[in-house]
Amino acid sequence: MPMTQDCIRKHYEDAWKSKSDAASCVDEIAYSSPIEDAVLYPLYTQLLSDMKIKVDGGKVLDVGSGSGRWVRFFLDRYAPALYTGMDYAKASIELLARWFPQEQHPNTTLEFRHASIADPNLDLEQRYDLINVANVLFHIPEQELFANSLKNLAEHLADDGRIVTTEYLPRVTMRTEWMLVRSRYEFEAACAAAGLRIVSIRAFGIFANDPMGIDGPDATTRGLFMRCRQQAQSLINGVADANGNRFIVNFLTDVERAVLAYCRERVAEIDLPSQKLVVLARA
């Protein structure tokens, strides 16, 4: 049976506590694919520069902070005046407070808040220059909660601020156990209803993430993409030697970049079979 947002929250309450308890250093709380990171991080950095989004000296809201993937990304590269990490799993906030203490980041005011972006009464008492919403909105299958989330994002955005969310934007809406992947048309209409508009779309990766940007059943093209993804992960997991592991990760990263570059020359960004960084602004 497909999961509700509350089911997903309960899963992460256990996941983030287990990860934090088992970690001996901050590197051990990471959970994203090293291949996806290697492709995505430079692209995100370039996007922020190209769109002149205020990060250094600005206010950044990270929705769905999880185990701190984007906290690390921003604090390693930028110095926002305020960084608010927010998650609806209490275990996430406890993890973030433990592994990202304020005294280690003297140039940024850090705050970690236990709250849901879907809460109709949400008020963070700030408006942000950048709101990062990675792998969150398609984990909110309930339509009312999804609409609340977009409304809250719009209300917490500075007039000239930007929202960056990760979406797939297929041509048809797809429901999986974990996700409701809304079509590009449904997503754009929901954004417009919340007073937001899409201003940029940039695809990242091909095999390093779920192939939910590809229409059709798992038995056909999407299934082939999933097999490639699983085999790539098996290669990474199967090499214990650090040098060998690094070679595999670098090789697979180059494959991702090559295929992405080839596709980008021939296919519109929105039609690439991958997740996209989708930038939203006030309408």
C-alpha positions as a Python dict, from the first residue, in 0.01 Angstrom:
ca = {
    (1, 'M'): (0, 0, 0),
    (2, 'P'): (144, 345, -88),
    (3, 'M'): (285, 534, 208),
    (4, 'T'): (139, 853, 349),
    (5, 'Q'): (352, 1145, 463),
    (6, 'D'): (315, 1028, 822),
    (7, 'C'): (437, 678, 729),
    (8, 'I'): (744, 833, 568),
    (9, 'R'): (808, 1052, 873),
    (10, 'K'): (798, 748, 1103),
    (11, 'H'): (1049, 569, 880),
    (12, 'Y'): (1292, 859, 902),
    (13, 'E'): (1252, 893, 1278),
    (14, 'D'): (1415, 550, 1303),
    (15, 'A'): (1658, 600, 1013),
    (16, 'W'): (1811, 926, 1133),
    (17, 'K'): (1843, 808, 1494),
    (18, 'S'): (2015, 487, 1382),
    (19, 'K'): (2252, 676, 1153),
    (20, 'S'): (2345, 929, 1420),
    (21, 'D'): (2395, 662, 1687),
    (22, 'A'): (2622, 456, 1461),
    (23, 'A'): (2838, 746, 1336),
    (24, 'S'): (3179, 828, 1479),
    (25, 'C'): (3239, 1134, 1257),
    (26, 'V'): (3037, 1369, 1041),
    (27, 'D'): (3130, 1181, 722),
    (28, 'E'): (2943, 877, 849),
    (29, 'I'): (2605, 1050, 857),
    (30, 'A'): (2612, 1106, 479),
    (31, 'Y'): (2346, 914, 286),
    (32, 'S'): (2351, 1036, -76),
    (33, 'S'): (2520, 868, -372),
    (34, 'P'): (2880, 987, -421),
    (35, 'I'): (2818, 978, -797),
    (36, 'E'): (2512, 1199, -773),
    (37, 'D'): (2697, 1436, -538),
    (38, 'A'): (2989, 1469, -781),
    (39, 'V'): (2752, 1563, -1065),
    (40, 'L'): (2499, 1767, -869),
    (41, 'Y'): (2712, 1985, -643),
    (42, 'P'): (2903, 2172, -918),
    (43, 'L'): (2581, 2217, -1113),
    (44, 'Y'): (2401, 2359, -807),
    (45, 'T'): (2692, 2591, -735),
    (46, 'Q'): (2686, 2718, -1094),
    (47, 'L'): (2309, 2764, -1078),
    (48, 'L'): (2334, 2982, -767),
    (49, 'S'): (2600, 3193, -937),
    (50, 'D'): (2418, 3224, -1270),
    (51, 'M'): (2094, 3334, -1104),
    (52, 'K'): (2272, 3562, -857),
    (53, 'I'): (2095, 3400, -563),
    (54, 'K'): (2210, 3553, -237),
    (55, 'V'): (2372, 3287, -21),
    (56, 'D'): (2681, 3452, 130),
    (57, 'G'): (2544, 3696, 385),
    (58, 'G'): (2189, 3588, 308),
    (59, 'K'): (1920, 3384, 479),
    (60, 'V'): (1890, 3018, 378),
    (61, 'L'): (1609, 2779, 469),
    (62, 'D'): (1674, 2409, 416),
    (63, 'V'): (1346, 2216, 415),
    (64, 'G'): (1379, 1847, 494),
    (65, 'S'): (1732, 1866, 632),
    (66, 'G'): (1746, 1493, 708),
    (67, 'S'): (2098, 1392, 807),
    (68, 'G'): (2253, 1718, 690),
    (69, 'R'): (2348, 1662, 326),
    (70, 'W'): (2267, 2021, 230),
    (71, 'V'): (2379, 2167, 561),
    (72, 'R'): (2727, 2037, 474),
    (73, 'F'): (2702, 2158, 115),
    (74, 'F'): (2617, 2515, 209),
    (75, 'L'): (2838, 2553, 516),
    (76, 'D'): (3140, 2408, 333),
    (77, 'R'): (3103, 2651, 41),
    (78, 'Y'): (2923, 2961, 167),
    (79, 'A'): (2874, 3180, 472),
    (80, 'P'): (2505, 3264, 502),
    (81, 'A'): (2413, 3503, 780),
    (82, 'L'): (2132, 3268, 887),
    (83, 'Y'): (2091, 2900, 812),
    (84, 'T'): (1765, 2739, 921),
    (85, 'G'): (1749, 2362, 894),
    (86, 'M'): (1398, 2224, 925),
    (87, 'D'): (1262, 1870, 932),
    (88, 'Y'): (939, 1702, 1037),
    (89, 'A'): (1133, 1414, 1195),
    (90, 'K'): (1248, 1505, 1546),
    (91, 'A'): (1539, 1259, 1512),
    (92, 'S'): (1674, 1470, 1226),
    (93, 'I'): (1683, 1785, 1438),
    (94, 'E'): (1859, 1601, 1719),
    (95, 'L'): (2114, 1466, 1471),
    (96, 'L'): (2178, 1808, 1317),
    (97, 'A'): (2221, 1978, 1654),
    (98, 'R'): (2475, 1710, 1751),
    (99, 'W'): (2685, 1708, 1433),
    (100, 'F'): (2668, 2078, 1336),
    (101, 'P'): (2735, 2272, 1658),
    (102, 'Q'): (2714, 2649, 1643),
    (103, 'E'): (3069, 2702, 1775),
    (104, 'Q'): (3216, 2539, 1465),
    (105, 'H'): (3042, 2791, 1237),
    (106, 'P'): (3108, 3136, 1383),
    (107, 'N'): (3012, 3325, 1065),
    (108, 'T'): (2663, 3177, 1040),
    (109, 'T'): (2375, 3171, 1285),
    (110, 'L'): (2251, 2812, 1285),
    (111, 'E'): (1905, 2706, 1392),
    (112, 'F'): (1745, 2365, 1356),
    (113, 'R'): (1369, 2349, 1386),
    (114, 'H'): (1130, 2057, 1425),
    (115, 'A'): (846, 2158, 1194),
    (116, 'S'): (657, 2047, 884),
    (117, 'I'): (644, 2254, 566),
    (118, 'A'): (288, 2121, 523),
    (119, 'D'): (167, 2269, 855),
    (120, 'P'): (-108, 2523, 770),
    (121, 'N'): (-1, 2732, 1071),
    (122, 'L'): (372, 2734, 997),
    (123, 'D'): (545, 3064, 1078),
    (124, 'L'): (925, 3072, 1095),
    (125, 'E'): (923, 3452, 1148),
    (126, 'Q'): (1167, 3498, 859),
    (127, 'R'): (1164, 3546, 483),
    (128, 'Y'): (1453, 3377, 308),
    (129, 'D'): (1677, 3461, 13),
    (130, 'L'): (1709, 3093, -73),
    (131, 'I'): (1482, 2803, 20),
    (132, 'N'): (1630, 2464, -59),
    (133, 'V'): (1371, 2184, -86),
    (134, 'A'): (1553, 1867, -189),
    (135, 'N'): (1361, 1539, -221),
    (136, 'V'): (1068, 1666, -19),
    (137, 'L'): (763, 1768, -222),
    (138, 'F'): (713, 1436, -400),
    (139, 'H'): (714, 1270, -56),
    (140, 'I'): (395, 1463, 26),
    (141, 'P'): (128, 1260, -155),
    (142, 'E'): (-173, 1422, 12),
    (143, 'Q'): (-295, 1704, -213),
    (144, 'E'): (-403, 1936, 68),
    (145, 'L'): (-68, 1901, 243),
    (146, 'F'): (114, 1954, -87),
    (147, 'A'): (-83, 2276, -149),
    (148, 'N'): (-9, 2390, 209),
    (149, 'S'): (360, 2326, 146),
    (150, 'L'): (377, 2541, -166),
    (151, 'K'): (182, 2817, 10),
    (152, 'N'): (426, 2809, 304),
    (153, 'L'): (725, 2822, 69),
    (154, 'A'): (582, 3127, -105),
    (155, 'E'): (505, 3302, 224),
    (156, 'H'): (858, 3248, 358),
    (157, 'L'): (1033, 3366, 39),
    (158, 'A'): (1188, 3713, 17),
    (159, 'D'): (1056, 3929, -267),
    (160, 'D'): (1366, 3867, -480),
    (161, 'G'): (1442, 3527, -329),
    (162, 'R'): (1440, 3188, -501),
    (163, 'I'): (1323, 2838, -415),
    (164, 'V'): (1529, 2548, -548),
    (165, 'T'): (1349, 2215, -539),
    (166, 'T'): (1438, 1875, -684),
    (167, 'E'): (1164, 1739, -909),
    (168, 'Y'): (1127, 1488, -1194),
    (169, 'L'): (851, 1657, -1400),
    (170, 'P'): (743, 1361, -1614),
    (171, 'R'): (460, 1403, -1865),
    (172, 'V'): (224, 1194, -1650),
    (173, 'T'): (178, 1176, -1273),
    (174, 'M'): (314, 854, -1118),
    (175, 'R'): (242, 701, -779),
    (176, 'T'): (502, 476, -618),
    (177, 'E'): (521, 331, -269),
    (178, 'W'): (724, 628, -146),
    (179, 'M'): (634, 908, -385),
    (180, 'L'): (366, 1089, -576),
    (181, 'V'): (567, 1217, -871),
    (182, 'R'): (350, 1491, -1014),
    (183, 'S'): (353, 1566, -1384),
    (184, 'R'): (508, 1888, -1510),
    (185, 'Y'): (159, 2021, -1582),
    (186, 'E'): (18, 1937, -1240),
    (187, 'F'): (327, 2072, -1065),
    (188, 'E'): (327, 2400, -1259),
    (189, 'A'): (-45, 2454, -1198),
    (190, 'A'): (0, 2393, -823),
    (191, 'C'): (288, 2641, -813),
    (192, 'A'): (78, 2904, -994),
    (193, 'A'): (-205, 2855, -743),
    (194, 'A'): (46, 2931, -464),
    (195, 'G'): (174, 3246, -639),
    (196, 'L'): (493, 3092, -773),
    (197, 'R'): (642, 3044, -1120),
    (198, 'I'): (917, 2826, -1265),
    (199, 'V'): (1217, 3033, -1378),
    (200, 'S'): (1479, 2764, -1449),
    (201, 'I'): (1513, 2388, -1490),
    (202, 'R'): (1847, 2205, -1486),
    (203, 'A'): (1870, 1827, -1507),
    (204, 'F'): (2133, 1633, -1316),
    (205, 'G'): (2239, 1272, -1339),
    (206, 'I'): (2103, 984, -1542),
    (207, 'F'): (2150, 655, -1353),
    (208, 'A'): (2240, 783, -1005),
    (209, 'N'): (1881, 843, -897),
    (210, 'D'): (1535, 690, -939),
    (211, 'P'): (1424, 698, -1306),
    (212, 'M'): (1092, 862, -1221),
    (213, 'G'): (1128, 1119, -1498),
    (214, 'I'): (1068, 839, -1750),
    (215, 'D'): (709, 757, -1839),
    (216, 'G'): (590, 399, -1862),
    (217, 'P'): (592, 81, -1654),
    (218, 'D'): (890, -55, -1465),
    (219, 'A'): (907, -355, -1700),
    (220, 'T'): (1026, -141, -1992),
    (221, 'T'): (1261, 159, -2017),
    (222, 'R'): (1234, 265, -1655),
    (223, 'G'): (1320, -90, -1553),
    (224, 'L'): (1639, -81, -1760),
    (225, 'F'): (1740, 247, -1597),
    (226, 'M'): (1672, 97, -1254),
    (227, 'R'): (1887, -206, -1332),
    (228, 'C'): (2177, 20, -1433),
    (229, 'R'): (2137, 214, -1110),
    (230, 'Q'): (2136, -102, -898),
    (231, 'Q'): (2438, -248, -1077),
    (232, 'A'): (2633, 76, -1033),
    (233, 'Q'): (2563, 68, -660),
    (234, 'S'): (2670, -297, -646),
    (235, 'L'): (3001, -202, -806),
    (236, 'I'): (3060, 69, -546),
    (237, 'N'): (2964, -155, -255),
    (238, 'G'): (3170, -445, -386),
    (239, 'V'): (3508, -269, -378),
    (240, 'A'): (3645, -232, -25),
    (241, 'D'): (3988, -99, -127),
    (242, 'A'): (3986, 283, -109),
    (243, 'N'): (4176, 335, -436),
    (244, 'G'): (3960, 84, -620),
    (245, 'N'): (3644, 236, -479),
    (246, 'R'): (3759, 584, -583),
    (247, 'F'): (3830, 460, -936),
    (248, 'I'): (3481, 307, -966),
    (249, 'V'): (3311, 622, -837),
    (250, 'N'): (3514, 846, -1071),
    (251, 'F'): (3445, 618, -1368),
    (252, 'L'): (3070, 607, -1305),
    (253, 'T'): (3066, 983, -1247),
    (254, 'D'): (3230, 1038, -1586),
    (255, 'V'): (2969, 809, -1745),
    (256, 'E'): (2691, 1018, -1586),
    (257, 'R'): (2843, 1343, -1708),
    (258, 'A'): (2903, 1211, -2059),
    (259, 'V'): (2550, 1075, -2104),
    (260, 'L'): (2399, 1388, -1950),
    (261, 'A'): (2602, 1613, -2181),
    (262, 'Y'): (2509, 1406, -2487),
    (263, 'C'): (2139, 1415, -2399),
    (264, 'R'): (2148, 1785, -2314),
    (265, 'E'): (2268, 1869, -2667),
    (266, 'R'): (1969, 1690, -2821),
    (267, 'V'): (1680, 1702, -2573),
    (268, 'A'): (1509, 1987, -2389),
    (269, 'E'): (1616, 2011, -2025),
    (270, 'I'): (1267, 1929, -1900),
    (271, 'D'): (1258, 1607, -2105),
    (272, 'L'): (1583, 1462, -1975),
    (273, 'P'): (1519, 1133, -1790),
    (274, 'S'): (1643, 1248, -1452),
    (275, 'Q'): (1573, 1463, -1153),
    (276, 'K'): (1594, 1835, -1212),
    (277, 'L'): (1683, 2138, -1007),
    (278, 'V'): (1371, 2350, -1047),
    (279, 'V'): (1397, 2717, -952),
    (280, 'L'): (1082, 2898, -838),
    (281, 'A'): (1021, 3269, -790),
    (282, 'R'): (726, 3481, -692),
    (283, 'A'): (475, 3509, -977),
}
